[in-house]
Amino acid sequence: MDHNLTFDRYTGGARRALFYARTGLSAHGGAAITDSHLLLGILKAAPELVPLIRPRVQIQRLSDCLVRAVAASSRLPTTVEVPFDAAAEAALTRAADVAEQFGQVDVTPAHLFLAVLETTSNVTGACLQSAGIDRTATVEAVTTFVRDGR
């Protein structure tokens, strides 16, 4: 794993998404932040992205699946530094590339969302699928959102 991830290019919203991912780990258990934790954090930190999910779905259904996916009996205190698993690291690395593809320097929650959709693990992908989310249509909607500078 790349332990040299830096978040200096992350906007306040993107940092909030990481914060909520970390608090989700504390609340639901686990030993590392996964892409499911990231997605939960993104949806909480950037509610403006929820209407871009295609087709429009009951977001609680997706959230419940993600929480079940990350639930573990072991809970870490909030003061412990936690690593990112391989899927989360891939998404975080990809988010910077996504921003650059749009000619943008800062990484936003929308860039993180696109990266998670693109690099998702089997577990997170299964939750997206069970919630009825069309990843291709969602990526198109979020891409338009980013391109329009919202």
TORKOLLUM-342409 format. One record per residue (C-alpha): x, y, z; residue number from 1; residue in three letters. Coordinates in steps of 0.02 Angstrom, whole numbers, plus 50000, padded with zeros to 5 digits. Each point is the difference from the previous one (the first is absolute). Layout:
! residues N
<atom px="X" py="Y" pz="Z" num="NUM" residu="ALA"/>
...
This chain:
! residues 150
<atom px="50000" py="50000" pz="50000" num="1" residu="MET"/>
<atom px="50052" py="50177" pz="49965" num="2" residu="ASP"/>
<atom px="50029" py="50081" pz="50169" num="3" residu="HIS"/>
<atom px="50043" py="50165" pz="49914" num="4" residu="ASN"/>
<atom px="49821" py="50053" pz="49965" num="5" residu="LEU"/>
<atom px="49987" py="50186" pz="50026" num="6" residu="THR"/>
<atom px="49841" py="50097" pz="50018" num="7" residu="PHE"/>
<atom px="50064" py="50177" pz="49975" num="8" residu="ASP"/>
<atom px="49900" py="50014" pz="49837" num="9" residu="ARG"/>
<atom px="49838" py="49943" pz="50083" num="10" residu="TYR"/>
<atom px="49864" py="50131" pz="50022" num="11" residu="THR"/>
<atom px="49910" py="50020" pz="50165" num="12" residu="GLY"/>
<atom px="49859" py="49891" pz="49934" num="13" residu="GLY"/>
<atom px="50119" py="49861" pz="49948" num="14" residu="ALA"/>
<atom px="50084" py="50007" pz="50170" num="15" residu="ARG"/>
<atom px="49830" py="49990" pz="50083" num="16" residu="ARG"/>
<atom px="49964" py="49843" pz="49897" num="17" residu="ALA"/>
<atom px="50160" py="49923" pz="50068" num="18" residu="LEU"/>
<atom px="49952" py="50054" pz="50176" num="19" residu="PHE"/>
<atom px="49828" py="49918" pz="49982" num="20" residu="TYR"/>
<atom px="50082" py="49844" pz="49928" num="21" residu="ALA"/>
<atom px="50109" py="49991" pz="50156" num="22" residu="ARG"/>
<atom px="49855" py="50030" pz="50119" num="23" residu="THR"/>
<atom px="49904" py="49864" pz="49907" num="24" residu="GLY"/>
<atom px="50142" py="49880" pz="50035" num="25" residu="LEU"/>
<atom px="49992" py="50046" pz="50185" num="26" residu="SER"/>
<atom px="49812" py="49978" pz="50003" num="27" residu="ALA"/>
<atom px="49983" py="49841" pz="49897" num="28" residu="HIS"/>
<atom px="50166" py="49913" pz="50030" num="29" residu="GLY"/>
<atom px="50145" py="49940" pz="49897" num="30" residu="GLY"/>
<atom px="50188" py="50014" pz="49996" num="31" residu="ALA"/>
<atom px="50020" py="50110" pz="49846" num="32" residu="ALA"/>
<atom px="49901" py="50129" pz="49902" num="33" residu="ILE"/>
<atom px="49924" py="49915" pz="49848" num="34" residu="THR"/>
<atom px="49921" py="50070" pz="49843" num="35" residu="ASP"/>
<atom px="49831" py="49963" pz="50082" num="36" residu="SER"/>
<atom px="50050" py="50116" pz="50144" num="37" residu="HIS"/>
<atom px="50055" py="50129" pz="49871" num="38" residu="LEU"/>
<atom px="49835" py="49991" pz="49908" num="39" residu="LEU"/>
<atom px="49903" py="50020" pz="50163" num="40" residu="LEU"/>
<atom px="50110" py="50150" pz="50042" num="41" residu="GLY"/>
<atom px="49977" py="50079" pz="49828" num="42" residu="ILE"/>
<atom px="49811" py="49983" pz="50006" num="43" residu="LEU"/>
<atom px="49995" py="50080" pz="50173" num="44" residu="LYS"/>
<atom px="50124" py="50140" pz="49960" num="45" residu="ALA"/>
<atom px="49929" py="50043" pz="49829" num="46" residu="ALA"/>
<atom px="49810" py="49977" pz="49998" num="47" residu="PRO"/>
<atom px="49996" py="50098" pz="49837" num="48" residu="GLU"/>
<atom px="50067" py="49844" pz="49914" num="49" residu="LEU"/>
<atom px="49856" py="49888" pz="50056" num="50" residu="VAL"/>
<atom px="49877" py="50065" pz="49867" num="51" residu="PRO"/>
<atom px="50130" py="49954" pz="49866" num="52" residu="LEU"/>
<atom px="49986" py="49814" pz="50039" num="53" residu="ILE"/>
<atom px="49909" py="49915" pz="49856" num="54" residu="ARG"/>
<atom px="49868" py="49944" pz="50004" num="55" residu="PRO"/>
<atom px="49941" py="50095" pz="50152" num="56" residu="ARG"/>
<atom px="49999" py="49874" pz="50138" num="57" residu="VAL"/>
<atom px="49957" py="49993" pz="50183" num="58" residu="GLN"/>
<atom px="50172" py="50052" pz="50065" num="59" residu="ILE"/>
<atom px="49963" py="49919" pz="50168" num="60" residu="GLN"/>
<atom px="50000" py="49830" pz="49914" num="61" residu="ARG"/>
<atom px="50176" py="50032" pz="49934" num="62" residu="LEU"/>
<atom px="50059" py="50066" pz="50168" num="63" residu="SER"/>
<atom px="49929" py="49850" pz="50093" num="64" residu="ASP"/>
<atom px="50089" py="49880" pz="49882" num="65" residu="CYS"/>
<atom px="50165" py="50094" pz="50020" num="66" residu="LEU"/>
<atom px="49984" py="50000" pz="50190" num="67" residu="VAL"/>
<atom px="49966" py="49812" pz="49998" num="68" residu="ARG"/>
<atom px="50151" py="49978" pz="49886" num="69" residu="ALA"/>
<atom px="50119" py="50089" pz="50119" num="70" residu="VAL"/>
<atom px="49925" py="49941" pz="50165" num="71" residu="ALA"/>
<atom px="50126" py="49912" pz="50110" num="72" residu="ALA"/>
<atom px="50000" py="49954" pz="50182" num="73" residu="SER"/>
<atom px="50163" py="50091" pz="50035" num="74" residu="SER"/>
<atom px="49988" py="50187" pz="50022" num="75" residu="ARG"/>
<atom px="50150" py="50114" pz="50002" num="76" residu="LEU"/>
<atom px="50008" py="50154" pz="50108" num="77" residu="PRO"/>
<atom px="49991" py="50163" pz="49905" num="78" residu="THR"/>
<atom px="50176" py="50044" pz="50058" num="79" residu="THR"/>
<atom px="50083" py="49856" pz="49907" num="80" residu="VAL"/>
<atom px="50073" py="50034" pz="49828" num="81" residu="GLU"/>
<atom px="49924" py="49878" pz="49876" num="82" residu="VAL"/>
<atom px="50066" py="49946" pz="49832" num="83" residu="PRO"/>
<atom px="49904" py="49997" pz="49837" num="84" residu="PHE"/>
<atom px="49975" py="49830" pz="49921" num="85" residu="ASP"/>
<atom px="50056" py="49968" pz="49820" num="86" residu="ALA"/>
<atom px="49831" py="50046" pz="49923" num="87" residu="ALA"/>
<atom px="49989" py="50164" pz="50097" num="88" residu="ALA"/>
<atom px="50180" py="50042" pz="49957" num="89" residu="GLU"/>
<atom px="49966" py="49967" pz="49816" num="90" residu="ALA"/>
<atom px="49849" py="50116" pz="50006" num="91" residu="ALA"/>
<atom px="50097" py="50138" pz="50090" num="92" residu="LEU"/>
<atom px="50142" py="49989" pz="49876" num="93" residu="THR"/>
<atom px="49879" py="49997" pz="49855" num="94" residu="ARG"/>
<atom px="49905" py="50153" pz="50066" num="95" residu="ALA"/>
<atom px="50153" py="50112" pz="49971" num="96" residu="ALA"/>
<atom px="50013" py="49933" pz="49822" num="97" residu="ASP"/>
<atom px="49815" py="50033" pz="49972" num="98" residu="VAL"/>
<atom px="50020" py="50181" pz="50055" num="99" residu="ALA"/>
<atom px="50147" py="50020" pz="49881" num="100" residu="GLU"/>
<atom px="49898" py="49927" pz="49856" num="101" residu="GLN"/>
<atom px="49877" py="50143" pz="50025" num="102" residu="PHE"/>
<atom px="50143" py="50125" pz="50006" num="103" residu="GLY"/>
<atom px="49970" py="50030" pz="50184" num="104" residu="GLN"/>
<atom px="50129" py="50006" pz="50137" num="105" residu="VAL"/>
<atom px="49891" py="49972" pz="50153" num="106" residu="ASP"/>
<atom px="49920" py="49833" pz="50039" num="107" residu="VAL"/>
<atom px="49815" py="50017" pz="50041" num="108" residu="THR"/>
<atom px="49872" py="49876" pz="50066" num="109" residu="PRO"/>
<atom px="49939" py="49980" pz="49820" num="110" residu="ALA"/>
<atom px="50175" py="49945" pz="49946" num="111" residu="HIS"/>
<atom px="50004" py="49877" pz="50145" num="112" residu="LEU"/>
<atom px="49828" py="49935" pz="49952" num="113" residu="PHE"/>
<atom px="50053" py="49972" pz="49819" num="114" residu="LEU"/>
<atom px="50158" py="49912" pz="50060" num="115" residu="ALA"/>
<atom px="49903" py="49885" pz="50117" num="116" residu="VAL"/>
<atom px="49876" py="49958" pz="49861" num="117" residu="LEU"/>
<atom px="50145" py="49960" pz="49884" num="118" residu="GLU"/>
<atom px="50110" py="49900" pz="50119" num="119" residu="THR"/>
<atom px="49868" py="49921" pz="50111" num="120" residu="THR"/>
<atom px="50032" py="49837" pz="50089" num="121" residu="SER"/>
<atom px="49885" py="49850" pz="49979" num="122" residu="ASN"/>
<atom px="49914" py="50038" pz="50165" num="123" residu="VAL"/>
<atom px="49962" py="50182" pz="49960" num="124" residu="THR"/>
<atom px="49954" py="49952" pz="49822" num="125" residu="GLY"/>
<atom px="49876" py="49873" pz="50066" num="126" residu="ALA"/>
<atom px="49918" py="50134" pz="50108" num="127" residu="CYS"/>
<atom px="49987" py="50117" pz="49851" num="128" residu="LEU"/>
<atom px="49924" py="49861" pz="49898" num="129" residu="GLN"/>
<atom px="49878" py="49943" pz="50135" num="130" residu="SER"/>
<atom px="49940" py="50180" pz="50020" num="131" residu="ALA"/>
<atom px="49964" py="50001" pz="49813" num="132" residu="GLY"/>
<atom px="50129" py="50132" pz="49957" num="133" residu="ILE"/>
<atom px="50053" py="50015" pz="49818" num="134" residu="ASP"/>
<atom px="50185" py="50041" pz="50018" num="135" residu="ARG"/>
<atom px="50021" py="50057" pz="49820" num="136" residu="THR"/>
<atom px="49853" py="50122" pz="50009" num="137" residu="ALA"/>
<atom px="50057" py="50061" pz="50172" num="138" residu="THR"/>
<atom px="50177" py="50030" pz="49937" num="139" residu="VAL"/>
<atom px="49928" py="50100" pz="49853" num="140" residu="GLU"/>
<atom px="49893" py="50107" pz="50118" num="141" residu="ALA"/>
<atom px="50145" py="50034" pz="50119" num="142" residu="VAL"/>
<atom px="50117" py="50036" pz="49855" num="143" residu="THR"/>
<atom px="49878" py="50131" pz="49935" num="144" residu="THR"/>
<atom px="49987" py="50072" pz="50176" num="145" residu="PHE"/>
<atom px="50190" py="50016" pz="50011" num="146" residu="VAL"/>
<atom px="50019" py="50066" pz="49822" num="147" residu="ARG"/>
<atom px="49868" py="50134" pz="50034" num="148" residu="ASP"/>
<atom px="50103" py="50055" pz="50150" num="149" residu="GLY"/>
<atom px="49866" py="49973" pz="50130" num="150" residu="ARG"/>
